[in-house]
Amino acid sequence: MRLFPFCDRPRLWGVAVSHYQVEGSDPCDWTDWEASGRTKGEPCGEAVESWARYEGDAALARQAGSNAFRFSVSWSRVEPRRGEFDLAALERYRRFVEELVRLGLEPAVTLFHYTHPRWFHAETPWTSPRSVDVFKRFASRVAEALAPHARLWTILNEPLVFILGGFLDGQIPPGISRGDEAGSALVNLLTAHREAAWAIRERQPSAAIGVAHNMMGFRPERAGWFLDRWISARARDLYNMGLIEAFTTGRWSFTLPPLTRFRGRVEGLENTLDVLGINYYSRLHLQCPGRERLLSDFRYRDVSGRGLTDNGWEIAPEELPSILSDAAQSGKPLVVTENGIADSQDKFRDAFLRDHFAAISSASIGRARVHGYFHWSLLDNYEWLDGFGPKFGLFSVDRKTMERHPRPSVETFRSLGEAFVSAEPAPA
Ligand code: IFM
């Protein structure tokens, strides 16, 4: 029987990391992307050496008051050549998961967090249905290795961000900008999710399966302008609600204005989710028609006077209750799978944590039941297109010595966690 929230741990409070962003020395498609000059800042290289230091990182998460730890498995490490699995890599992840359990941390395993083995795009790209089988095979091998101890699985991290960035904007691998390919890649990605969900459940019938869906606030740049209001509503429908529709009905149909139509169906997709994960960071202000882009410009603005984060994002906790209420339309238990701030001086993180915590608490009084929160991130990590510039960590990392140092806001994280975990469990 699938059971979420878990009755022995009804509320999860933890940190999130992803393999490529912390592990180091993991040659994959993103490494080639860096080498071709498509990213800013330095290459990922050793990242923050978590591959060698995972157990220490888990201990830090525990000291910071976590009872859960979200991480992802590197497909390129586990299957460096097509069909050849690296048993030592799987064993390394198994040992890590065992350590999490030993420390009292619920392992939350993510299977896809943006990167691919080098062989993937040439041989079995997402535009081909063959991608589904190879992903399923990878998921099955990981489930076999980790299932005894891991019961919370996020199969895909931010699938829409990946499709928009990888197949429409061409900003991330595979670097394509074609609406038709984006549509077929989305079908295969969601079919791969379904197949992986079935494969995990076969090996661990009590698994709780989720997706980490990036949701944003969208506001009209000029509240009095119809077109700005119209484009903001379309952005919400497409970006926030489109994927929820797909996972709740197995079908989706939305138009990326003016002409890109996404329409698809994956039989059985609607029965694959036990929990909906939400990655929430910020809000965008949209203007239509745009001056820089044909359809609309979007930008972050410091509306509340709180200040912008180091990477220029608006801090907008007031948006979170309505995001959670939109997410609650899925009818699934909710977990915030990512939320955090780039703030090297730790100027804003304390208030950021408190304000988002208050927003989650207020949303939980209504229809949205939030059963878990994962802070992005435990450590300063590699940030995809921006290298090591933005500092998201509760712990800073000295990349010369790789020493980890707590930022003062760790204490806020700990005390909010105590309150969250000891509160009455939200009804399922
Ligand atoms: O670092 C990323 C993560 O990989 C996906 N969600 C957003 C984070 C902050 O940019």
Residues whose N, C-alpha, C, O or C-beta is under 5 A from the ligand:
A	BS01	IFM	none
